[in-house]
Amino acid sequence: MKIMPDRLRALATSLLESRNASPQAAALQADLLVEAELRGLPSHGLQRLPLLLSRLEKGLADGRTQGAATWSRQAFLSVDGERGLGPVVLMGAMRRLKQRLPQAGLAVAAIRNANHIGMLAYYAEAAARDGLIAIVMSTSEALVHPFGGTQAMLGTNPLAIGIPSDDRPFVLDLATSVVSMGKIRNHALRDLPIPPGWAVDAEGRPTLDPVAAQDGAIAPFGDAKGYGLGLAIELLVAALAGSPPSPDVRGTLDDDHPANKGDLLVLIDPSAGSGAIPALTAYLDGLRLSRPLEPTRPVAVPGDGARGRRAAAMDGGIVLPQPLFEQLLALEAA
């Protein structure tokens, strides 16, 4: 079924406020979830809301804190998320980093003990639209098997990069696994098989069953390349944020444990370097106009597809599984 974004945003905000999130925190968290739906990423959208509400009810998430931040160096911010909502803690860190950019040109925030930050493109694009470069990384529970293995040992460990470019910034957002666990869960929610090569079951056998895949392991993208990049992010975030390695991470997929994964945000003012943004804009436009493989399908730049899906969904509504919408309505009535 299709539902207009404003209806879903109001519903999510109301549900979060009813679980003691502040109005500002509820609005930000709801906006991130709806934006994920608008951009065609339901794995990071409203299907995560029931779990988040349960975490708030159980005290595993705090909807009123931005975390406690300390400048351990001139341009290095160490953040204890204090069980805060992930978007609230990370956007709070971003505001603090911006205050240091006029002097330092570059600033870093390492975050621990915050809840799931969701779609990383949300933060990368927010920074790029402010004329800043952003690099965002996060870790998760062990969900991905190493190249050549079958046991879940790494997180999906996503990476996002945002670079300003007029009204169409470059926004790359990818997991270092073939797919996120949220997408596998979304397939289970829609009763759809997963494609070959996505995952193995608990015995290490390739599977098309999204339920069996949740007890097994996801493949790294690009075999050894995705494994190596995912491991690099794992080590980098753990080293700077003080978060545990993925086999010891809990709290982004359950409502039984505090969230203890790590997040990393790097913010850069391009004017501290060459400031060559106009040249980059022309280059990106040249890519879009370059000869396509299929004449009816122009070459795109990372971020273009999500913006196109968003525009269509803003006009036509968001496709939401009927059982999920009914679940949210029941939670509102509870």
DODRENMI-652628 format. One record per residue (C-alpha): x, y negated, z; residue in one letter. Coordinates in steps of 0.25 Angstrom, whole numbers, plus 5000, padded with zeros to 4 digits. Example, Ala and Ser with C-alpha at 12.3 -4.5 7.8 and 13.67 -1.06 7.14 Angstrom:
<nodes>
+------+------+------+----+
!    u !    v !    w ! aa !
+------+------+------+----+
! 5049 ! 5018 ! 5031 !  A !
! 5055 ! 5004 ! 5029 !  S !
+------+------+------+----+
</nodes>
This chain:
<nodes>
+------+------+------+----+
!    u !    v !    w ! aa !
+------+------+------+----+
! 5000 ! 5000 ! 5000 !  M !
! 5004 ! 4986 ! 4997 !  K !
! 5004 ! 4975 ! 5009 !  I !
! 5008 ! 4961 ! 5008 !  M !
! 5022 ! 4957 ! 5014 !  P !
! 5016 ! 4947 ! 5024 !  D !
! 5006 ! 4957 ! 5029 !  R !
! 5017 ! 4967 ! 5032 !  L !
! 5026 ! 4956 ! 5038 !  R !
! 5015 ! 4951 ! 5047 !  A !
! 5012 ! 4965 ! 5052 !  L !
! 5026 ! 4969 ! 5055 !  A !
! 5029 ! 4956 ! 5062 !  T !
! 5016 ! 4958 ! 5071 !  S !
! 5020 ! 4972 ! 5074 !  L !
! 5034 ! 4968 ! 5078 !  L !
! 5029 ! 4956 ! 5087 !  E !
! 5019 ! 4966 ! 5094 !  S !
! 5032 ! 4974 ! 5098 !  R !
! 5038 ! 4962 ! 5105 !  N !
! 5046 ! 4957 ! 5093 !  A !
! 5048 ! 4941 ! 5093 !  S !
! 5040 ! 4935 ! 5082 !  P !
! 5053 ! 4931 ! 5075 !  Q !
! 5059 ! 4945 ! 5076 !  A !
! 5046 ! 4951 ! 5071 !  A !
! 5045 ! 4942 ! 5059 !  A !
! 5060 ! 4945 ! 5055 !  L !
! 5059 ! 4960 ! 5057 !  Q !
! 5045 ! 4960 ! 5050 !  A !
! 5051 ! 4952 ! 5038 !  D !
! 5063 ! 4962 ! 5036 !  L !
! 5054 ! 4974 ! 5036 !  L !
! 5044 ! 4967 ! 5026 !  V !
! 5056 ! 4962 ! 5017 !  E !
! 5061 ! 4976 ! 5016 !  A !
! 5047 ! 4981 ! 5011 !  E !
! 5047 ! 4969 ! 5001 !  L !
! 5060 ! 4973 ! 4996 !  R !
! 5056 ! 4987 ! 4994 !  G !
! 5064 ! 4993 ! 5006 !  L !
! 5053 ! 4999 ! 5014 !  P !
! 5063 ! 5008 ! 5021 !  S !
! 5067 ! 4995 ! 5029 !  H !
! 5053 ! 4990 ! 5029 !  G !
! 5041 ! 4991 ! 5037 !  L !
! 5042 ! 5006 ! 5039 !  Q !
! 5053 ! 5003 ! 5050 !  R !
! 5043 ! 4994 ! 5057 !  L !
! 5036 ! 5005 ! 5066 !  P !
! 5049 ! 5010 ! 5071 !  L !
! 5054 ! 4996 ! 5074 !  L !
! 5041 ! 4993 ! 5082 !  L !
! 5043 ! 5006 ! 5090 !  S !
! 5057 ! 5001 ! 5093 !  R !
! 5052 ! 4988 ! 5098 !  L !
! 5042 ! 4995 ! 5107 !  E !
! 5052 ! 5004 ! 5113 !  K !
! 5062 ! 4992 ! 5115 !  G !
! 5072 ! 4998 ! 5105 !  L !
! 5071 ! 4985 ! 5097 !  A !
! 5069 ! 4971 ! 5103 !  D !
! 5061 ! 4961 ! 5095 !  G !
! 5066 ! 4949 ! 5102 !  R !
! 5081 ! 4949 ! 5102 !  T !
! 5091 ! 4944 ! 5091 !  Q !
! 5102 ! 4952 ! 5098 !  G !
! 5114 ! 4946 ! 5106 !  A !
! 5125 ! 4941 ! 5097 !  A !
! 5140 ! 4937 ! 5100 !  T !
! 5150 ! 4931 ! 5092 !  W !
! 5162 ! 4940 ! 5094 !  S !
! 5170 ! 4932 ! 5084 !  R !
! 5168 ! 4919 ! 5077 !  Q !
! 5160 ! 4926 ! 5065 !  A !
! 5157 ! 4940 ! 5071 !  F !
! 5143 ! 4941 ! 5078 !  L !
! 5141 ! 4953 ! 5087 !  S !
! 5126 ! 4956 ! 5089 !  V !
! 5119 ! 4965 ! 5099 !  D !
! 5106 ! 4967 ! 5093 !  G !
! 5099 ! 4970 ! 5107 !  E !
! 5089 ! 4979 ! 5100 !  R !
! 5084 ! 4968 ! 5092 !  G !
! 5077 ! 4969 ! 5078 !  L !
! 5087 ! 4971 ! 5068 !  G !
! 5083 ! 4959 ! 5059 !  P !
! 5082 ! 4950 ! 5070 !  V !
! 5096 ! 4953 ! 5076 !  V !
! 5102 ! 4953 ! 5062 !  L !
! 5096 ! 4940 ! 5057 !  M !
! 5100 ! 4934 ! 5071 !  G !
! 5114 ! 4938 ! 5068 !  A !
! 5113 ! 4932 ! 5054 !  M !
! 5109 ! 4918 ! 5060 !  R !
! 5121 ! 4918 ! 5070 !  R !
! 5131 ! 4922 ! 5059 !  L !
! 5126 ! 4910 ! 5050 !  K !
! 5130 ! 4901 ! 5061 !  Q !
! 5144 ! 4905 ! 5060 !  R !
! 5145 ! 4905 ! 5045 !  L !
! 5149 ! 4890 ! 5043 !  P !
! 5161 ! 4892 ! 5051 !  Q !
! 5165 ! 4907 ! 5048 !  A !
! 5159 ! 4909 ! 5034 !  G !
! 5157 ! 4924 ! 5038 !  L !
! 5150 ! 4930 ! 5050 !  A !
! 5147 ! 4944 ! 5055 !  V !
! 5137 ! 4950 ! 5064 !  A !
! 5138 ! 4964 ! 5070 !  A !
! 5125 ! 4969 ! 5076 !  I !
! 5122 ! 4981 ! 5085 !  R !
! 5109 ! 4985 ! 5092 !  N !
! 5099 ! 4979 ! 5083 !  A !
! 5088 ! 4986 ! 5077 !  N !
! 5087 ! 4990 ! 5062 !  H !
! 5090 ! 4978 ! 5053 !  I !
! 5082 ! 4983 ! 5041 !  G !
! 5085 ! 4979 ! 5027 !  M !
! 5098 ! 4972 ! 5026 !  L !
! 5095 ! 4965 ! 5013 !  A !
! 5086 ! 4956 ! 5022 !  Y !
! 5098 ! 4950 ! 5029 !  Y !
! 5107 ! 4949 ! 5017 !  A !
! 5097 ! 4942 ! 5009 !  E !
! 5094 ! 4932 ! 5020 !  A !
! 5108 ! 4928 ! 5021 !  A !
! 5110 ! 4927 ! 5006 !  A !
! 5098 ! 4918 ! 5005 !  R !
! 5105 ! 4909 ! 5015 !  D !
! 5117 ! 4909 ! 5006 !  G !
! 5125 ! 4919 ! 5014 !  L !
! 5132 ! 4932 ! 5012 !  I !
! 5127 ! 4943 ! 5021 !  A !
! 5132 ! 4958 ! 5023 !  I !
! 5123 ! 4966 ! 5032 !  V !
! 5126 ! 4981 ! 5036 !  M !
! 5119 ! 4990 ! 5046 !  S !
! 5121 ! 5004 ! 5051 !  T !
! 5110 ! 5015 ! 5055 !  S !
! 5108 ! 5029 ! 5061 !  E !
! 5116 ! 5040 ! 5054 !  A !
! 5107 ! 5043 ! 5041 !  L !
! 5118 ! 5044 ! 5030 !  V !
! 5127 ! 5056 ! 5027 !  H !
! 5141 ! 5053 ! 5023 !  P !
! 5146 ! 5056 ! 5009 !  F !
! 5148 ! 5071 ! 5009 !  G !
! 5140 ! 5074 ! 5021 !  G !
! 5126 ! 5077 ! 5025 !  T !
! 5125 ! 5072 ! 5040 !  Q !
! 5119 ! 5058 ! 5043 !  A !
! 5132 ! 5050 ! 5048 !  M !
! 5130 ! 5036 ! 5043 !  L !
! 5120 ! 5025 ! 5043 !  G !
! 5113 ! 5020 ! 5030 !  T !
! 5122 ! 5008 ! 5033 !  N !
! 5116 ! 4997 ! 5024 !  P !
! 5123 ! 4985 ! 5018 !  L !
! 5117 ! 4972 ! 5013 !  A !
! 5124 ! 4961 ! 5006 !  I !
! 5118 ! 4947 ! 5003 !  G !
! 5124 ! 4937 ! 4994 !  I !
! 5117 ! 4923 ! 4991 !  P !
! 5113 ! 4921 ! 4977 !  S !
! 5103 ! 4910 ! 4974 !  D !
! 5089 ! 4916 ! 4976 !  D !
! 5093 ! 4930 ! 4973 !  R !
! 5104 ! 4934 ! 4983 !  P !
! 5112 ! 4947 ! 4981 !  F !
! 5107 ! 4957 ! 4992 !  V !
! 5113 ! 4971 ! 4993 !  L !
! 5106 ! 4980 ! 5003 !  D !
! 5110 ! 4995 ! 5003 !  L !
! 5111 ! 5006 ! 5012 !  A !
! 5124 ! 5015 ! 5011 !  T !
! 5115 ! 5027 ! 5011 !  S !
! 5107 ! 5031 ! 4998 !  V !
! 5094 ! 5026 ! 5005 !  V !
! 5090 ! 5021 ! 5019 !  S !
! 5083 ! 5030 ! 5029 !  M !
! 5072 ! 5020 ! 5029 !  G !
! 5070 ! 5024 ! 5014 !  K !
! 5069 ! 5039 ! 5017 !  I !
! 5059 ! 5036 ! 5028 !  R !
! 5051 ! 5028 ! 5018 !  N !
! 5051 ! 5040 ! 5009 !  H !
! 5046 ! 5048 ! 5020 !  A !
! 5035 ! 5038 ! 5024 !  L !
! 5030 ! 5038 ! 5009 !  R !
! 5032 ! 5053 ! 5008 !  D !
! 5042 ! 5052 ! 4997 !  L !
! 5054 ! 5061 ! 4994 !  P !
! 5067 ! 5055 ! 4994 !  I !
! 5076 ! 5055 ! 4982 !  P !
! 5087 ! 5065 ! 4980 !  P !
! 5101 ! 5061 ! 4986 !  G !
! 5095 ! 5052 ! 4997 !  W !
! 5097 ! 5062 ! 5009 !  A !
! 5099 ! 5075 ! 5015 !  V !
! 5091 ! 5082 ! 5026 !  D !
! 5096 ! 5086 ! 5040 !  A !
! 5103 ! 5098 ! 5034 !  E !
! 5110 ! 5090 ! 5024 !  G !
! 5102 ! 5094 ! 5012 !  R !
! 5097 ! 5084 ! 5001 !  P !
! 5083 ! 5081 ! 5004 !  T !
! 5071 ! 5073 ! 4997 !  L !
! 5063 ! 5074 ! 5010 !  D !
! 5063 ! 5060 ! 5017 !  P !
! 5060 ! 5066 ! 5030 !  V !
! 5071 ! 5077 ! 5029 !  A !
! 5080 ! 5065 ! 5025 !  A !
! 5078 ! 5058 ! 5038 !  Q !
! 5084 ! 5070 ! 5046 !  D !
! 5096 ! 5071 ! 5036 !  G !
! 5105 ! 5060 ! 5030 !  A !
! 5105 ! 5050 ! 5019 !  I !
! 5115 ! 5050 ! 5008 !  A !
! 5125 ! 5038 ! 5007 !  P !
! 5123 ! 5030 ! 4994 !  F !
! 5134 ! 5032 ! 4983 !  G !
! 5140 ! 5045 ! 4990 !  D !
! 5154 ! 5041 ! 4996 !  A !
! 5152 ! 5026 ! 4993 !  K !
! 5139 ! 5024 ! 5001 !  G !
! 5145 ! 5033 ! 5012 !  Y !
! 5158 ! 5024 ! 5013 !  G !
! 5150 ! 5011 ! 5013 !  L !
! 5140 ! 5016 ! 5023 !  G !
! 5152 ! 5021 ! 5032 !  L !
! 5159 ! 5008 ! 5031 !  A !
! 5146 ! 5000 ! 5035 !  I !
! 5144 ! 5010 ! 5047 !  E !
! 5159 ! 5007 ! 5052 !  L !
! 5158 ! 4992 ! 5049 !  L !
! 5145 ! 4990 ! 5057 !  V !
! 5149 ! 4999 ! 5068 !  A !
! 5162 ! 4993 ! 5070 !  A !
! 5157 ! 4979 ! 5070 !  L !
! 5143 ! 4980 ! 5077 !  A !
! 5148 ! 4991 ! 5087 !  G !
! 5136 ! 5000 ! 5082 !  S !
! 5138 ! 5015 ! 5083 !  P !
! 5140 ! 5024 ! 5070 !  P !
! 5127 ! 5029 ! 5063 !  S !
! 5127 ! 5043 ! 5070 !  P !
! 5124 ! 5035 ! 5083 !  D !
! 5115 ! 5024 ! 5078 !  V !
! 5100 ! 5025 ! 5082 !  R !
! 5088 ! 5015 ! 5082 !  G !
! 5085 ! 5011 ! 5067 !  T !
! 5077 ! 5023 ! 5064 !  L !
! 5071 ! 5027 ! 5078 !  D !
! 5064 ! 5021 ! 5089 !  D !
! 5072 ! 5029 ! 5100 !  D !
! 5085 ! 5022 ! 5100 !  H !
! 5091 ! 5007 ! 5101 !  P !
! 5096 ! 5003 ! 5087 !  A !
! 5111 ! 5004 ! 5088 !  N !
! 5116 ! 5002 ! 5073 !  K !
! 5124 ! 4991 ! 5069 !  G !
! 5122 ! 4979 ! 5059 !  D !
! 5132 ! 4970 ! 5052 !  L !
! 5130 ! 4956 ! 5046 !  L !
! 5140 ! 4948 ! 5039 !  V !
! 5136 ! 4934 ! 5034 !  L !
! 5145 ! 4926 ! 5025 !  I !
! 5144 ! 4911 ! 5020 !  D !
! 5148 ! 4912 ! 5005 !  P !
! 5153 ! 4897 ! 5006 !  S !
! 5164 ! 4902 ! 5015 !  A !
! 5170 ! 4909 ! 5002 !  G !
! 5169 ! 4905 ! 4988 !  S !
! 5154 ! 4902 ! 4989 !  G !
! 5152 ! 4908 ! 4975 !  A !
! 5137 ! 4911 ! 4976 !  I !
! 5133 ! 4904 ! 4963 !  P !
! 5143 ! 4913 ! 4955 !  A !
! 5137 ! 4925 ! 4962 !  L !
! 5123 ! 4921 ! 4959 !  T !
! 5127 ! 4920 ! 4944 !  A !
! 5133 ! 4933 ! 4944 !  Y !
! 5121 ! 4940 ! 4951 !  L !
! 5112 ! 4933 ! 4940 !  D !
! 5121 ! 4939 ! 4929 !  G !
! 5120 ! 4953 ! 4935 !  L !
! 5105 ! 4952 ! 4934 !  R !
! 5106 ! 4947 ! 4920 !  L !
! 5116 ! 4958 ! 4916 !  S !
! 5112 ! 4969 ! 4906 !  R !
! 5103 ! 4979 ! 4913 !  P !
! 5103 ! 4994 ! 4911 !  L !
! 5088 ! 4994 ! 4909 !  E !
! 5083 ! 4981 ! 4901 !  P !
! 5070 ! 4980 ! 4910 !  T !
! 5078 ! 4981 ! 4923 !  R !
! 5087 ! 4969 ! 4925 !  P !
! 5100 ! 4971 ! 4933 !  V !
! 5097 ! 4967 ! 4948 !  A !
! 5106 ! 4962 ! 4959 !  V !
! 5105 ! 4968 ! 4973 !  P !
! 5093 ! 4961 ! 4980 !  G !
! 5085 ! 4958 ! 4967 !  D !
! 5077 ! 4971 ! 4968 !  G !
! 5073 ! 4968 ! 4982 !  A !
! 5069 ! 4954 ! 4979 !  R !
! 5060 ! 4959 ! 4967 !  G !
! 5053 ! 4969 ! 4976 !  R !
! 5051 ! 4959 ! 4987 !  R !
! 5044 ! 4949 ! 4977 !  A !
! 5035 ! 4960 ! 4972 !  A !
! 5031 ! 4964 ! 4986 !  A !
! 5028 ! 4950 ! 4990 !  M !
! 5018 ! 4949 ! 4979 !  D !
! 5012 ! 4963 ! 4979 !  G !
! 5014 ! 4968 ! 4993 !  G !
! 5023 ! 4979 ! 5000 !  I !
! 5020 ! 4993 ! 4998 !  V !
! 5019 ! 5000 ! 5011 !  L !
! 5016 ! 5014 ! 5014 !  P !
! 5002 ! 5015 ! 5020 !  Q !
! 5006 ! 5023 ! 5032 !  P !
! 5016 ! 5013 ! 5036 !  L !
! 5006 ! 5001 ! 5035 !  F !
! 4996 ! 5009 ! 5043 !  E !
! 5007 ! 5012 ! 5053 !  Q !
! 5010 ! 4997 ! 5055 !  L !
! 4995 ! 4993 ! 5056 !  L !
! 4994 ! 5004 ! 5067 !  A !
! 5006 ! 4998 ! 5074 !  L !
! 5000 ! 4984 ! 5073 !  E !
! 4987 ! 4989 ! 5079 !  A !
! 4993 ! 4996 ! 5090 !  A !
+------+------+------+----+
</nodes>
